Amino acid sequence: MTPEDFDKLQGLLATRAGYRLTRDRMNLAEHRLGPIARREGYANVEALLANLWAHPVASLGWAVIESLLNPETWFRRDRAPFDVLEQELLPALAKARPGGRVSLWSAGCSTGQEAWSIAMAAKASGAAAEIVATDLSQRAIDKARAGLYTGFEIQRGLNARAMLRWFEPDEENWRVRPELAEIVRFGRANLLDEPTDEMRFDVIFCRNVLTHMEPSRRARLLDGLERRLVDDGCLFLGLDERLEGETVAFRPVSGRQGLYVKTPAAVRRAA
Protein backbone atom coordinates (compact mmCIF):
# COMPACT_ATOMS: atom_id res chain seq x y z
CA MET A 1 0.00 0.00 0.00
CA THR A 2 1.36 3.40 -0.95
CA PRO A 3 1.29 6.39 1.40
CA GLU A 4 -1.07 8.05 -1.08
CA ASP A 5 -3.48 5.12 -0.84
CA PHE A 6 -3.33 5.28 2.93
CA ASP A 7 -4.08 9.01 2.90
CA LYS A 8 -7.15 8.33 0.78
CA LEU A 9 -8.20 5.56 3.18
CA GLN A 10 -7.91 8.00 6.06
CA GLY A 11 -10.18 10.43 4.24
CA LEU A 12 -12.69 7.71 3.35
CA LEU A 13 -12.95 6.49 6.94
CA ALA A 14 -13.20 9.99 8.38
CA THR A 15 -15.82 11.19 5.89
CA ARG A 16 -18.08 8.15 5.87
CA ALA A 17 -17.75 6.89 9.43
CA GLY A 18 -15.98 9.62 11.39
CA TYR A 19 -13.20 7.26 12.45
CA ARG A 20 -9.52 8.11 12.77
CA LEU A 21 -6.98 5.89 11.03
CA THR A 22 -3.53 6.81 12.30
CA ARG A 23 -0.34 6.38 10.28
CA ASP A 24 0.98 3.64 12.59
CA ARG A 25 -1.84 1.38 11.42
CA MET A 26 -0.79 1.24 7.76
CA ASN A 27 0.51 -2.33 7.98
CA LEU A 28 -2.58 -3.43 9.90
CA ALA A 29 -4.81 -1.81 7.26
CA GLU A 30 -3.04 -3.67 4.47
CA HIS A 31 -3.34 -6.95 6.40
CA ARG A 32 -7.09 -6.49 6.92
CA LEU A 33 -7.73 -5.48 3.32
CA GLY A 34 -6.02 -8.60 1.97
CA PRO A 35 -9.05 -10.89 2.44
CA ILE A 36 -11.33 -8.23 0.89
CA ALA A 37 -9.10 -8.06 -2.19
CA ARG A 38 -9.06 -11.85 -2.56
CA ARG A 39 -12.82 -12.14 -2.04
CA GLU A 40 -13.51 -9.49 -4.68
CA GLY A 41 -11.12 -11.07 -7.19
CA TYR A 42 -8.27 -8.55 -7.13
CA ALA A 43 -4.63 -9.54 -7.43
CA ASN A 44 -3.64 -7.51 -4.38
CA VAL A 45 -4.64 -4.65 -2.09
CA GLU A 46 -3.17 -2.04 -4.45
CA ALA A 47 -5.41 -3.25 -7.28
CA LEU A 48 -8.44 -3.20 -5.02
CA LEU A 49 -7.81 0.38 -3.95
CA ALA A 50 -6.99 1.55 -7.46
CA ASN A 51 -10.36 0.31 -8.64
CA LEU A 52 -12.13 1.84 -5.63
CA TRP A 53 -10.61 5.26 -6.28
CA ALA A 54 -11.40 5.07 -10.01
CA HIS A 55 -14.91 3.66 -9.61
CA PRO A 56 -16.31 4.46 -6.14
CA VAL A 57 -18.84 1.71 -5.45
CA ALA A 58 -20.78 2.06 -2.22
CA SER A 59 -20.79 -1.65 -1.37
CA LEU A 60 -17.04 -2.01 -1.92
CA GLY A 61 -16.34 1.22 -0.04
CA TRP A 62 -18.28 0.04 2.99
CA ALA A 63 -16.61 -3.38 2.87
CA VAL A 64 -13.25 -1.60 3.04
CA ILE A 65 -14.42 0.64 5.89
CA GLU A 66 -15.83 -2.27 7.90
CA SER A 67 -12.59 -4.22 7.60
CA LEU A 68 -10.71 -1.31 9.19
CA LEU A 69 -12.96 -0.79 12.21
CA ASN A 70 -11.73 -1.90 15.62
CA PRO A 71 -13.92 -4.86 16.71
CA GLU A 72 -12.30 -5.31 20.13
CA THR A 73 -14.89 -6.18 22.78
CA TRP A 74 -15.70 -8.70 25.48
CA PHE A 75 -18.45 -9.57 27.94
CA ARG A 76 -18.97 -7.18 30.88
CA ARG A 77 -16.00 -5.13 29.75
CA ASP A 78 -14.59 -3.20 32.73
CA ARG A 79 -17.34 -4.81 34.88
CA ALA A 80 -18.08 -1.73 37.05
CA PRO A 81 -20.52 -0.07 34.58
CA PHE A 82 -22.58 -3.25 34.40
CA ASP A 83 -22.65 -3.56 38.19
CA VAL A 84 -23.92 0.03 38.44
CA LEU A 85 -26.49 -0.66 35.75
CA GLU A 86 -27.77 -3.84 37.39
CA GLN A 87 -27.70 -2.83 41.03
CA GLU A 88 -28.54 0.88 40.90
CA LEU A 89 -29.84 2.30 37.64
CA LEU A 90 -32.21 -0.38 36.39
CA PRO A 91 -34.08 -0.82 39.70
CA ALA A 92 -34.46 2.97 40.04
CA LEU A 93 -35.53 3.50 36.43
CA ALA A 94 -37.99 0.61 36.52
CA LYS A 95 -39.74 2.21 39.49
CA ALA A 96 -39.90 5.58 37.73
CA ARG A 97 -41.08 4.43 34.28
CA PRO A 98 -44.66 3.58 33.27
CA GLY A 99 -45.13 -0.16 33.51
CA GLY A 100 -41.56 -0.48 34.74
CA ARG A 101 -40.26 -0.59 31.15
CA VAL A 102 -36.73 0.68 30.52
CA SER A 103 -35.23 1.27 27.07
CA LEU A 104 -31.49 0.92 26.48
CA TRP A 105 -29.23 1.42 23.47
CA SER A 106 -25.87 -0.23 22.87
CA ALA A 107 -24.39 2.20 20.32
CA GLY A 108 -21.38 0.63 18.63
CA CYS A 109 -22.10 -2.86 19.91
CA SER A 110 -19.53 -4.64 17.69
CA THR A 111 -20.11 -8.42 17.81
CA GLY A 112 -22.71 -8.19 20.56
CA GLN A 113 -20.94 -8.88 23.83
CA GLU A 114 -21.89 -5.49 25.28
CA ALA A 115 -25.56 -5.81 24.31
CA TRP A 116 -25.83 -9.29 25.78
CA SER A 117 -24.09 -8.09 28.95
CA ILE A 118 -26.72 -5.35 29.24
CA ALA A 119 -29.43 -7.97 28.78
CA MET A 120 -27.92 -10.12 31.54
CA ALA A 121 -27.94 -7.10 33.88
CA ALA A 122 -31.56 -6.39 32.99
CA LYS A 123 -32.67 -9.94 33.67
CA ALA A 124 -30.72 -10.12 36.92
CA SER A 125 -32.26 -6.84 38.11
CA GLY A 126 -35.79 -7.92 37.24
CA ALA A 127 -36.37 -4.85 35.05
CA ALA A 128 -38.57 -5.07 31.98
CA ALA A 129 -36.01 -3.97 29.44
CA GLU A 130 -36.04 -3.28 25.73
CA ILE A 131 -32.54 -3.18 24.24
CA VAL A 132 -31.54 -1.85 20.84
CA ALA A 133 -27.99 -2.62 19.68
CA THR A 134 -26.39 -1.11 16.59
CA ASP A 135 -23.05 -1.08 14.83
CA LEU A 136 -21.62 0.21 11.57
CA SER A 137 -20.32 -3.22 10.59
CA GLN A 138 -22.91 -5.55 9.07
CA ARG A 139 -20.60 -8.52 9.65
CA ALA A 140 -20.41 -7.66 13.35
CA ILE A 141 -24.20 -7.30 13.55
CA ASP A 142 -24.70 -10.69 11.88
CA LYS A 143 -22.51 -12.36 14.52
CA ALA A 144 -24.18 -10.42 17.33
CA ARG A 145 -27.66 -11.34 16.15
CA ALA A 146 -26.72 -15.04 15.92
CA GLY A 147 -25.66 -14.94 19.57
CA LEU A 148 -23.19 -17.76 18.98
CA TYR A 149 -19.78 -17.65 20.68
CA THR A 150 -16.87 -19.90 21.47
CA GLY A 151 -16.12 -20.86 25.03
CA PHE A 152 -13.00 -18.69 24.86
CA GLU A 153 -15.02 -15.64 23.81
CA ILE A 154 -17.50 -16.13 26.64
CA GLN A 155 -14.91 -16.76 29.32
CA ARG A 156 -13.22 -13.53 28.34
CA GLY A 157 -15.37 -11.64 30.81
CA LEU A 158 -17.73 -14.22 32.29
CA ASN A 159 -17.03 -16.99 34.78
CA ALA A 160 -18.19 -20.56 34.30
CA ARG A 161 -21.30 -20.04 36.41
CA ALA A 162 -22.45 -17.07 34.30
CA MET A 163 -21.64 -18.98 31.14
CA LEU A 164 -23.94 -21.84 32.13
CA ARG A 165 -26.63 -19.42 33.32
CA TRP A 166 -26.89 -17.38 30.14
CA PHE A 167 -25.74 -19.73 27.35
CA GLU A 168 -26.65 -23.17 26.11
CA PRO A 169 -24.42 -25.60 24.18
CA ASP A 170 -24.65 -25.52 20.39
CA GLU A 171 -22.34 -28.19 18.94
CA GLU A 172 -18.82 -26.88 19.70
CA ASN A 173 -20.01 -23.37 20.59
CA TRP A 174 -22.46 -21.68 22.93
CA ARG A 175 -25.61 -19.72 22.08
CA VAL A 176 -27.36 -17.08 24.19
CA ARG A 177 -30.51 -18.38 25.82
CA PRO A 178 -33.91 -17.32 24.43
CA GLU A 179 -34.69 -15.25 27.54
CA LEU A 180 -31.88 -12.89 26.52
CA ALA A 181 -32.53 -13.02 22.78
CA GLU A 182 -36.14 -11.94 23.22
CA ILE A 183 -35.24 -8.54 24.67
CA VAL A 184 -32.43 -7.46 22.29
CA ARG A 185 -32.92 -6.10 18.77
CA PHE A 186 -29.88 -5.69 16.52
CA GLY A 187 -29.48 -3.47 13.48
CA ARG A 188 -26.86 -1.70 11.38
CA ALA A 189 -26.52 2.05 11.94
CA ASN A 190 -24.02 4.85 11.43
CA LEU A 191 -23.80 7.01 14.55
CA LEU A 192 -23.16 10.07 12.37
CA ASP A 193 -26.46 9.70 10.51
CA GLU A 194 -29.61 11.58 11.43
CA PRO A 195 -32.00 9.38 13.46
CA THR A 196 -34.60 7.65 11.32
CA ASP A 197 -37.11 7.39 14.18
CA GLU A 198 -38.07 9.31 17.30
CA MET A 199 -37.16 6.62 19.80
CA ARG A 200 -35.39 7.89 22.91
CA PHE A 201 -33.57 5.85 25.50
CA ASP A 202 -33.29 5.78 29.28
CA VAL A 203 -29.72 4.48 29.12
CA ILE A 204 -27.17 4.66 26.32
CA PHE A 205 -23.93 2.70 26.22
CA CYS A 206 -21.46 4.24 23.76
CA ARG A 207 -18.25 2.95 25.23
CA ASN A 208 -14.80 3.14 23.63
CA VAL A 209 -16.23 4.69 20.46
CA LEU A 210 -15.14 8.30 20.94
CA THR A 211 -11.54 7.11 21.33
CA HIS A 212 -11.44 6.10 17.67
CA MET A 213 -13.34 9.10 16.29
CA GLU A 214 -11.89 12.01 14.37
CA PRO A 215 -11.88 15.00 16.76
CA SER A 216 -13.89 17.01 14.24
CA ARG A 217 -16.65 14.38 14.27
CA ARG A 218 -16.96 13.82 18.00
CA ALA A 219 -19.30 16.77 18.53
CA ARG A 220 -21.70 15.43 15.91
CA LEU A 221 -21.75 12.00 17.55
CA LEU A 222 -22.32 13.49 21.01
CA ASP A 223 -25.11 15.69 19.68
CA GLY A 224 -26.83 12.60 18.31
CA LEU A 225 -26.50 10.80 21.64
CA GLU A 226 -27.89 13.82 23.51
CA ARG A 227 -30.92 13.93 21.22
CA ARG A 228 -31.64 10.22 21.71
CA LEU A 229 -31.28 10.25 25.51
CA VAL A 230 -34.26 11.20 27.71
CA ASP A 231 -33.65 14.22 29.93
CA ASP A 232 -33.19 12.16 33.10
CA GLY A 233 -31.34 9.34 31.35
CA CYS A 234 -27.77 8.09 31.72
CA LEU A 235 -24.90 7.78 29.26
CA PHE A 236 -22.03 5.33 29.69
CA LEU A 237 -18.73 6.12 27.98
CA GLY A 238 -15.45 4.22 28.20
CA LEU A 239 -13.59 4.56 31.48
CA ASP A 240 -10.74 6.44 29.80
CA GLU A 241 -12.90 8.70 27.64
CA ARG A 242 -13.27 12.36 28.61
CA LEU A 243 -15.50 15.20 27.46
CA GLU A 244 -13.69 18.19 28.94
CA GLY A 245 -14.02 21.25 26.72
CA GLU A 246 -16.01 19.42 24.05
CA THR A 247 -19.64 19.68 25.04
CA VAL A 248 -22.03 21.26 27.49
CA ALA A 249 -24.54 18.46 26.94
CA PHE A 250 -23.20 15.99 29.52
CA ARG A 251 -21.55 16.07 32.93
CA PRO A 252 -19.85 13.20 34.75
CA VAL A 253 -21.48 11.59 37.77
CA SER A 254 -19.22 11.86 40.79
CA GLY A 255 -17.92 8.52 42.01
CA ARG A 256 -19.14 6.64 38.92
CA GLN A 257 -16.35 6.60 36.36
CA GLY A 258 -17.65 6.59 32.80
CA LEU A 259 -21.21 7.58 33.77
CA TYR A 260 -22.71 10.85 32.50
CA VAL A 261 -26.03 12.66 32.70
CA LYS A 262 -27.35 15.67 30.83
CA THR A 263 -26.39 19.11 32.05
CA PRO A 264 -29.15 21.56 33.05
CA ALA A 265 -28.24 23.60 29.94
CA ALA A 266 -28.91 20.62 27.66
CA VAL A 267 -32.25 19.92 29.35
CA ARG A 268 -33.31 23.55 28.96
CA ARG A 269 -32.26 23.55 25.31
CA ALA A 270 -34.33 20.44 24.63
CA ALA A 271 -37.36 22.02 26.30
Secondary structure in CASP SS format (residue, H / E / C, confidence):
PFRMAT SS
TARGET T0000
AUTHOR 0000-0000-0000
METHOD secondary structure of the structure
MODEL  1
M C 1.00
T C 1.00
P H 1.00
E H 1.00
D H 1.00
F H 1.00
D H 1.00
K H 1.00
L H 1.00
Q H 1.00
G H 1.00
L H 1.00
L H 1.00
A H 1.00
T H 1.00
R H 1.00
A H 1.00
G C 1.00
Y E 1.00
R C 1.00
L C 1.00
T C 1.00
R H 1.00
D H 1.00
R H 1.00
M H 1.00
N H 1.00
L H 1.00
A H 1.00
E H 1.00
H H 1.00
R H 1.00
L H 1.00
G H 1.00
P H 1.00
I H 1.00
A H 1.00
R H 1.00
R H 1.00
E C 1.00
G C 1.00
Y C 1.00
A C 1.00
N C 1.00
V H 1.00
E H 1.00
A H 1.00
L H 1.00
L H 1.00
A H 1.00
N H 1.00
L H 1.00
W H 1.00
A H 1.00
H C 1.00
P C 1.00
V C 1.00
A H 1.00
S H 1.00
L H 1.00
G H 1.00
W H 1.00
A H 1.00
V H 1.00
I H 1.00
E H 1.00
S H 1.00
L H 1.00
L C 1.00
N C 1.00
P C 1.00
E C 1.00
T C 1.00
W C 1.00
F C 1.00
R C 1.00
R C 1.00
D C 1.00
R C 1.00
A H 1.00
P H 1.00
F H 1.00
D H 1.00
V H 1.00
L H 1.00
E H 1.00
Q H 1.00
E H 1.00
L H 1.00
L H 1.00
P H 1.00
A H 1.00
L H 1.00
A H 1.00
K H 1.00
A H 1.00
R C 1.00
P H 1.00
G H 1.00
G H 1.00
R E 1.00
V E 1.00
S E 1.00
L E 1.00
W E 1.00
S E 1.00
A E 1.00
G C 1.00
C C 1.00
S C 1.00
T C 1.00
G C 1.00
Q H 1.00
E H 1.00
A H 1.00
W H 1.00
S H 1.00
I H 1.00
A H 1.00
M H 1.00
A H 1.00
A H 1.00
K H 1.00
A H 1.00
S H 1.00
G C 1.00
A C 1.00
A E 1.00
A E 1.00
E E 1.00
I E 1.00
V E 1.00
A E 1.00
T E 1.00
D E 1.00
L C 1.00
S C 1.00
Q H 1.00
R H 1.00
A H 1.00
I H 1.00
D H 1.00
K H 1.00
A H 1.00
R H 1.00
A H 1.00
G C 1.00
L E 1.00
Y E 1.00
T C 1.00
G H 1.00
F H 1.00
E H 1.00
I H 1.00
Q H 1.00
R C 1.00
G C 1.00
L C 1.00
N C 1.00
A H 1.00
R H 1.00
A H 1.00
M H 1.00
L H 1.00
R H 1.00
W H 1.00
F E 1.00
E E 1.00
P E 1.00
D E 1.00
E C 1.00
E C 1.00
N E 1.00
W E 1.00
R E 1.00
V E 1.00
R C 1.00
P H 1.00
E H 1.00
L H 1.00
A H 1.00
E C 1.00
I C 1.00
V E 1.00
R E 1.00
F E 1.00
G E 1.00
R E 1.00
A C 1.00
N C 1.00
L C 1.00
L C 1.00
D C 1.00
E C 1.00
P C 1.00
T C 1.00
D C 1.00
E C 1.00
M C 1.00
R C 1.00
F E 1.00
D E 1.00
V E 1.00
I E 1.00
F E 1.00
C C 1.00
R C 1.00
N C 1.00
V C 1.00
L H 1.00
T H 1.00
H H 1.00
M E 1.00
E C 1.00
P H 1.00
S H 1.00
R H 1.00
R H 1.00
A H 1.00
R H 1.00
L H 1.00
L H 1.00
D H 1.00
G H 1.00
L H 1.00
E H 1.00
R H 1.00
R H 1.00
L E 1.00
V E 1.00
D E 1.00
D E 1.00
G E 1.00
C E 1.00
L E 1.00
F E 1.00
L C 1.00
G C 1.00
L C 1.00
D C 1.00
E C 1.00
R C 1.00
L C 1.00
E C 1.00
G C 1.00
E C 1.00
T C 1.00
V C 1.00
A C 1.00
F E 1.00
R E 1.00
P E 1.00
V C 1.00
S C 1.00
G C 1.00
R C 1.00
Q C 1.00
G C 1.00
L E 1.00
Y E 1.00
V E 1.00
K E 1.00
T C 1.00
P H 1.00
A H 1.00
A H 1.00
V H 1.00
R H 1.00
R H 1.00
A H 1.00
A C 1.00
END
